[in-house]
Structure formats: structure tokens, C-alpha cells
Amino acid sequence: MVASANGVVAWRRRDAKDDPVLAILGGDRRHPARVADKLLMRYLRCFGDVSVGAETVRTQPELVLTPQQPSDEPLPELFAFRERAALPRQPRNIVYSVYGRLPLEHRIFTTPGIHPIVVTTPLGGPEIRRRAGAAIPPALLVDDLLDPAGLRRAHARLFDDFGVRYLDCEGGETVLNALRGAGLLDEVFLTITPFVIDESAHDGVLKIFDFEREGATLIAEGRAEADASWRFRRWRFNDR
Ligand SMILES: NC(=O)c1ccc[n+]([C@@H]2O[C@H](COP(=O)([O-])OP(=O)(O)OC[C@H]3O[C@@H](n4cnc5c(N)ncnc54)[C@H](OP(=O)(O)O)[C@@H]3O)[C@@H](O)[C@H]2O)c1
């Protein structure tokens, strides 16, 4: 996750141009600390599989959970890492959705070589099949996800039936909160940028966890040489 200096991770977008992630990252795509953040995100996609909430999928059409997205420079060393670890070339792309209102034309569901799995509920499953029409729907894993025990069962089945071991969840905050509530979140890698977001200027502002209050331990902190005002933190929850 990436947060502003005052902890903001998202807000309700007014339109397609109102992009909280871009604002939190400060706009300049070529800033060295921004590049470091992107590379860290790609690196974290290397160790196993990757998951994301449905709202992030709906609001980020460019997203595909791979070590090298289509607009990235070549990153062959990341694929070589997966090959050496006997992992498939691409991580599975796992999407959480309660109601199944997913844009199946999204890259996550259409990119060759990407295997999507939708973790959904008894309500969401039929909606996804309806949206797929005559096409084959993505693999579905169905449970009562609004119950923390159901969310835990779904992850046990990802482990048992799909071979998922390390799962890198890229948010958003709604899904991270649900995972945290179910005791499924072990660690958070958080980039804190120097930019302050005016919370009064947006509706539906979402903020990152208050890690200290939650009893998490800061187990690592790094900085980019080019700009020490960005902080790269790794928090571990201690409840197990
Ligand atoms: N700052 C960052 O690092 C960062 C990272 C990721 C995303 N974002 C931004 O954050 C915003 C989206 O985040 P968000 O928090 O609003 O949404 P989100 O976490 O991406 O997705 C929320 C959706 O997940 C599903 N869901 C909710 N509870 C669930 C549960 N218990 N089990 C399984 N699925 C559940 C629901 O899907 P259905 O509605 O389909 O039922 C819900 O609408 C976007 O603007 C995105 O760009 C920021």
C-alpha cells in the first residue's frame, strides 16, 4: 500500500480523472522514489500469488497483477526468480467480490497467461456467471465472506485446492480491513510519501491502519537514496 504523509490511501472518486493513488504518489511518474515504490510493488508480486479487491479492479483499468505490467520496462530478473523457485511464470490474480459486479472485460480477466480466481459469495457467483454469458467464467471460490470464519475458510481452500502459499494483497483498504478482521493479515508493506492530502476536499476518505494502536511491530524501514522524504515500511501484526 501507499499512503500520504497523513495516512490517506483512497477516497471516493468523483470521476475517472479524480485519481487518489496518483495524488498520493505526487504526480511525477519518473521521480526516483516513485520508481522505487513501483519496483518494490512488482518485486512483491514475485513470491507467490497476488490478490485485490473488486473496487480497485473497477477503478484501475490498467491493473494486471504481474511482475511486469504491459507499460513497464522489461524485468526479466523477476520472472527468473519465479522460475528458479519453481513457480508458474505469472502469479494467480485473485479478486475479492461480495456481489460479483465485476467488469469481465478487464485486463485481469482477459490477459493471456493470467489465471484469475474470484473469491465471492453465494450471491456473487450467479452474477459473475450471468456477466460471462456464453463465455467461460473465471474460476470461482464461493463462501460467506462477510463472516470472518467464511473468509478464513476461503483462504484455507486457496491453500488446499489452488496451491496458494504466499499471498500478496494489494488492497484496497476495505479488503485489507476484512482480512485483518479475520486474522488473515500477517504483514503490511507501506510506502509513505511526503505529500499531505486535504481530507476535507474529498468524500469517503480511507486511511491506512493505525499500526501502533493495533499493536503491530515495525520490522523494517528503508529510504530511497534519491529522496529520503519517502519512507518504505514493513509492519508485522503480532496476534499469532
Ligand atoms: N493507496 C493504495 O496503495 C491503494 C491500493 C489499492 C487500491 N487503492 C485505491 O483504493 C480504492 C479502492 O479501495 P476500496 O477500499 O474502496 O475497495 P477494495 O478493497 O479494492 O474493494 C472493495 C470490494 O471488495 C469486496 N469486499 C468487501 N468486503 C469483502 C469481504 N469481506 N470479503 C471479500 N470481498 C469483500 C466488495 O466487492 P463487490 O462490491 O464487488 O461486492 C467491495 O466493494 C481505489 O480508488 C483504488 O485505486 C489504493
The ligand as an ORCA input file, in Angstrom:
! r2SCAN-3c Opt
* xyz 0 1
  N      -3.128      3.602     -1.718
  C      -3.008      2.381     -2.155
  O      -1.938      1.747     -2.030
  C      -4.165      1.693     -2.827
  C      -4.099      0.309     -3.049
  C      -5.199     -0.303     -3.655
  C      -6.286      0.456     -4.037
  N      -6.294      1.791     -3.842
  C      -7.454      2.621     -4.212
  O      -8.457      2.343     -3.259
  C      -9.754      2.430     -3.891
  C     -10.466      1.104     -3.745
  O     -10.313      0.626     -2.425
  P     -11.584      0.249     -1.555
  O     -11.102      0.054     -0.171
  O     -12.687      1.246     -1.825
  O     -12.065     -1.118     -2.219
  P     -11.346     -2.570     -2.379
  O     -10.832     -3.009     -1.057
  O     -10.420     -2.536     -3.535
  O     -12.583     -3.453     -2.819
  C     -13.760     -3.456     -2.039
  C     -14.657     -4.534     -2.572
  O     -14.216     -5.799     -2.104
  C     -15.315     -6.625     -1.891
  N     -15.377     -6.958     -0.471
  C     -15.726     -6.194      0.572
  N     -15.672     -6.890      1.736
  C     -15.276     -8.120      1.421
  C     -15.072     -9.294      2.159
  N     -15.288     -9.370      3.480
  N     -14.650    -10.386      1.505
  C     -14.452    -10.351      0.182
  N     -14.687     -9.267     -0.587
  C     -15.079     -8.160      0.037
  C     -16.564     -5.839     -2.324
  O     -16.732     -6.145     -3.711
  P     -18.136     -6.030     -4.514
  O     -18.533     -4.584     -4.428
  O     -17.806     -6.480     -5.898
  O     -19.114     -6.921     -3.808
  C     -16.104     -4.420     -2.113
  O     -16.804     -3.487     -2.875
  C      -9.487      2.763     -5.335
  O      -9.575      4.146     -5.516
  C      -8.063      2.276     -5.551
  O      -7.429      2.925     -6.621
  C      -5.256      2.422     -3.201
*
